[in-house]
Amino acid sequence: MNLPLLSQPPTCDPTERWCQAVFDWTQNAWLASYADLLIAKPLQIVLVLVIAFVVRWLLHRTINRLTRGNGKPPKLLSPLRERRGDSLTYELLSERRRQRAKTIGSVLKSLTSFLIFGLAVIYVLQVLGVQIAPVLASAGVLGVAVAFGAQNLVRDFLSGMFMMVEDQYGVGDVVDLGEASGSVEAVGLRVTTLRDINGTVWYVRNGEILRVGNSSQGFAVAVVDFPISHNSDVQKAIEVAGKVATDATSKEPLSNDVLEPPEMLGVDQITSDTVTLRLTVKVRPGRQWAVQRRLRVEVKRAYDDSAIEPPYPSGRPLPPDTVSTTS
């Protein structure tokens, strides 16, 4: 059997640009006939991968620059809405911005990597002559199956992303998420971590959050109720409570938390046993409870000095029937 001469010129396809060039360089017909498979396609694949890695590196570097504040608010948050509670210190606000920008940047980098490498794989398969349509159809069916099985996880991630972009709450905010309430310790794309007033840590899935009550945005209102007896002088009780609240909030430590002078609303409720007076104060977010407690102490002391009776005086004698029954 006669073997073909390696130096015999091969029959090169006009579309195979490397065939004639390799034969001219090597005078090897076999190598020239497989030049497209051995040289052209590997070079195309390497070129596609190099371009993909370079584009990914450039995009990730850009995202990192946008998420770094360097002492200033991250540029990534500039077009997004941000709510700032007055109770947030500069350090806490900076940490909130940094975490928010870092989380959004992480998602953006993951999306860019997925898109870039996905396109690179498609180009490589085309270079190798693989039919893309059946592969894409199979991947679509598999993606639908995975998404259906992990729909709760997908919902958690999407909800977390929207909450992060909309800045519904951040680290340090006091929130009510329905099933749990407390101070936010961490905000993630899947889970929000809260610590309630008893010190219990709650992990709430973002996809299960249907409503958010944030007590740390803008301002809060301290609502203080003062119950008195029907025998007390209501007008005097209103004047005493208003004066005491105004004096207390004009001095430290309450003056640091109060934003506006107290407003005495007057009689809020009347029952068979009590007359309830209500007073409100606009305060810094998250400080309403401390202001309420302090005002109750001050008004209680003033009521005692002014002989304004509480609804159930501790020194009131028991009815005769109760005394006889007890004896």
C-alpha positions in Angstrom: 0.0 0.0 0.0 1.4 3.3 -1.0 1.2 6.0 1.7 0.5 9.6 0.5 3.5 11.7 0.3 3.8 14.2 3.1 5.3 16.8 0.7 2.4 16.5 -1.8 0.4 19.7 -1.8 -2.9 19.2 0.0 -6.3 20.1 -1.4 -7.1 23.1 0.7 -10.6 24.4 1.2 -10.8 28.2 0.4 -12.4 28.8 3.8 -9.5 27.2 5.6 -7.0 30.0 5.7 -4.3 28.2 7.6 -4.1 25.2 5.3 -1.9 26.7 2.6 0.1 28.8 5.0 1.0 25.8 7.2 2.0 23.7 4.1 4.2 26.6 2.9 5.9 26.7 6.3 6.3 23.0 7.0 5.9 21.3 3.6 3.8 18.8 5.5 0.5 17.9 3.8 -1.0 16.0 6.8 -0.3 18.9 9.2 -1.7 21.4 6.6 -4.9 19.4 6.1 -5.5 19.5 9.9 -4.3 23.1 10.4 -7.7 24.5 11.0 -8.4 22.0 13.8 -5.0 22.1 15.4 -4.1 25.7 15.1 -7.0 28.0 14.0 -9.7 26.7 16.4 -7.4 26.5 19.5 -6.3 30.1 18.8 -9.9 31.3 18.4 -10.8 29.6 21.7 -7.8 31.1 23.5 -8.6 34.5 22.1 -12.3 34.2 23.2 -11.3 33.2 26.7 -8.6 36.0 27.0 -11.2 38.6 25.9 -13.7 37.2 28.3 -11.3 37.4 31.3 -10.1 40.9 30.3 -13.7 42.2 30.0 -14.6 40.6 33.3 -11.6 42.1 35.0 -12.4 45.5 33.7 -16.0 45.4 34.7 -15.2 44.0 38.2 -12.6 46.8 38.6 -15.1 49.4 37.6 -17.7 48.0 40.0 -15.1 47.9 42.8 -14.3 51.6 42.2 -18.0 52.4 42.3 -18.6 50.5 45.6 -15.6 52.1 47.4 -16.4 55.3 49.1 -12.9 56.4 50.3 -14.5 58.5 53.0 -17.4 59.6 50.8 -20.7 57.9 49.9 -20.1 55.2 47.3 -20.7 56.4 43.7 -22.9 53.3 43.1 -25.5 54.7 45.6 -25.6 58.1 44.0 -28.6 57.5 41.7 -30.4 55.4 44.3 -32.7 56.6 47.0 -31.3 56.6 50.5 -33.1 57.3 53.7 -31.1 58.5 56.7 -32.4 58.4 60.2 -31.2 61.2 62.4 -30.3 58.7 65.1 -27.6 57.1 63.0 -24.1 58.1 63.9 -21.6 58.9 61.1 -19.8 55.6 61.7 -23.1 53.6 61.6 -24.3 55.4 58.5 -20.9 54.8 56.8 -21.1 51.1 57.7 -24.7 51.0 56.3 -23.6 52.6 53.0 -20.6 50.4 52.8 -22.6 47.2 53.3 -25.3 48.3 50.9 -22.8 49.2 48.2 -20.9 46.0 48.8 -24.0 43.8 48.5 -25.2 45.5 45.3 -21.6 45.3 43.9 -21.4 41.6 44.7 -24.6 40.9 42.8 -23.5 43.0 39.9 -20.2 41.2 39.7 -21.9 37.8 39.8 -24.3 38.8 37.0 -21.4 40.2 34.8 -19.3 37.0 35.3 -22.3 34.8 34.5 -23.1 36.8 31.3 -19.6 37.1 30.1 -18.6 33.5 30.7 -21.9 32.3 29.3 -21.3 34.1 26.1 -17.8 32.9 26.0 -18.9 29.3 26.3 -21.4 29.8 23.5 -18.7 31.2 21.2 -16.4 28.3 22.0 -19.1 25.7 21.2 -19.7 27.5 17.9 -16.0 27.4 17.1 -15.9 23.6 17.8 -18.9 23.1 15.5 -21.4 22.2 18.2 -25.0 22.9 17.4 -26.1 25.6 20.0 -29.8 25.3 19.6 -30.3 21.9 21.2 -27.9 22.9 24.0 -29.8 26.1 24.7 -33.1 24.2 24.7 -31.8 21.7 27.2 -30.3 24.4 29.4 -33.7 26.2 29.3 -35.6 23.1 30.4 -33.0 22.5 33.2 -33.2 26.1 34.3 -36.9 26.0 34.5 -36.8 22.8 36.6 -34.1 24.3 38.9 -36.0 27.6 39.3 -39.3 25.7 40.1 -37.5 23.6 42.7 -35.7 26.6 44.3 -38.4 29.2 43.8 -38.3 30.1 47.5 -34.6 30.8 47.3 -35.0 32.8 44.1 -37.8 34.8 45.8 -35.6 35.5 48.8 -32.8 36.8 46.6 -35.0 39.0 44.5 -36.8 40.4 47.6 -33.4 41.1 49.2 -32.1 42.8 46.1 -35.2 45.1 45.9 -35.0 45.9 49.6 -31.3 46.8 49.3 -31.8 49.0 46.2 -34.8 50.8 47.8 -33.0 51.2 51.1 -36.1 50.0 53.1 -33.9 49.5 56.2 -30.3 49.1 57.2 -28.0 48.0 60.0 -28.9 49.7 63.2 -32.5 50.5 62.3 -35.3 49.4 64.6 -37.9 47.6 62.5 -41.0 45.5 62.7 -41.1 42.8 60.1 -44.3 41.2 61.2 -43.1 37.9 62.7 -40.2 39.6 64.5 -39.2 43.0 65.5 -36.0 44.5 66.9 -32.7 46.1 65.8 -31.2 45.1 62.5 -27.8 43.5 62.9 -27.2 42.3 59.3 -28.9 42.7 55.9 -28.2 40.0 53.3 -29.7 39.1 50.0 -31.4 36.0 51.5 -31.8 36.6 55.2 -32.2 39.7 57.5 -30.9 39.3 61.1 -32.7 41.0 63.9 -32.1 41.2 67.7 -35.2 41.9 69.8 -35.5 43.7 73.1 -34.9 40.4 75.0 -31.6 39.7 73.2 -33.0 36.9 70.9 -31.6 36.9 67.4 -34.1 36.3 64.7 -33.3 35.2 61.1 -36.0 36.3 58.7 -36.1 35.2 55.1 -36.5 38.2 52.8 -39.1 36.4 50.7 -41.3 36.1 53.7 -41.3 39.8 54.6 -44.7 41.2 53.5 -44.4 44.6 55.3 -41.7 46.6 57.0 -42.3 49.1 59.8 -39.1 51.2 60.2 -38.9 53.3 63.4 -35.5 54.8 62.4 -36.3 56.9 59.4 -36.7 60.7 59.6 -38.3 61.1 63.1 -40.4 59.4 65.6 -43.2 60.5 67.9 -43.2 59.8 71.7 -46.8 59.3 72.8 -47.3 59.6 76.6 -50.6 58.9 78.4 -51.3 60.0 81.9 -54.3 58.4 83.7 -55.9 60.5 86.5 -59.0 60.0 88.6 -62.4 61.6 87.9 -62.0 63.6 91.2 -58.9 65.4 89.8 -58.9 68.8 88.2 -58.5 68.0 84.6 -57.5 71.5 83.5 -54.9 71.7 86.2 -53.5 68.2 85.3 -53.2 69.3 81.6 -51.4 72.5 82.6 -49.0 70.7 85.0 -48.2 67.9 82.5 -47.6 70.4 79.7 -45.3 72.7 81.8 -43.3 69.8 83.2 -42.9 68.2 79.7 -41.7 71.5 78.2 -39.2 72.1 81.0 -37.9 68.5 80.9 -37.4 68.5 77.1 -35.6 71.8 77.1 -32.8 70.4 79.3 -30.4 67.6 78.9 -30.5 64.7 78.4 -33.9 64.9 76.7 -33.0 68.0 74.7 -30.5 65.9 72.7 -33.4 63.7 71.5 -36.3 66.1 71.2 -36.8 67.8 67.8 -39.9 69.9 68.6 -41.6 71.2 71.7 -44.1 68.9 73.3 -47.8 69.1 72.3 -50.4 68.5 75.0 -53.4 67.0 73.2 -55.7 67.0 76.3 -58.2 64.3 77.3 -57.8 61.3 75.0 -60.1 58.8 76.7 -62.6 58.6 79.5 -63.7 55.3 81.1 -65.7 54.5 84.2 -62.4 54.5 86.3 -60.0 56.9 84.6 -59.5 60.0 82.6 -56.5 59.6 80.3 -54.5 62.6 79.1 -52.2 62.4 76.1 -49.0 64.3 75.2 -46.9 63.9 72.1 -43.3 64.8 71.4 -41.5 64.7 68.0 -38.1 63.1 68.7 -35.1 61.5 66.9 -35.9 58.1 65.4 -35.5 55.3 67.8 -35.5 57.5 70.9 -39.2 57.7 71.5 -39.2 55.0 74.2 -36.5 56.6 76.3 -38.3 59.9 76.1 -41.6 58.3 77.1 -40.1 56.7 80.2 -38.4 59.9 81.3 -41.5 62.1 80.8 -43.6 59.6 82.8 -41.2 59.9 85.7 -41.2 63.7 85.6 -45.0 64.1 85.3 -45.7 61.5 88.0 -43.5 63.5 90.4 -45.2 66.7 89.5 -48.7 65.1 89.9 -47.7 63.9 93.4 -46.5 67.5 94.3 -49.8 69.0 92.9 -52.1 66.5 94.7 -53.5 65.2 91.4 -54.9 61.8 92.2 -54.2 58.7 90.2 -57.2 56.6 89.2 -56.5 54.0 91.9 -55.1 55.7 95.0 -53.0 53.3 97.0 -54.1 55.0 100.3 -57.8 54.8 99.6 -59.6 52.8 102.3 -61.4 49.6 101.3 -65.2 49.5 101.3 -66.8 48.3 104.5 -68.1 45.1 102.9 -64.6 44.2 101.8 -63.2 44.9 105.3 -65.8 42.7 107.0 -65.4 40.0 104.5 -61.6 40.0 104.9 -61.8 39.9 108.7 
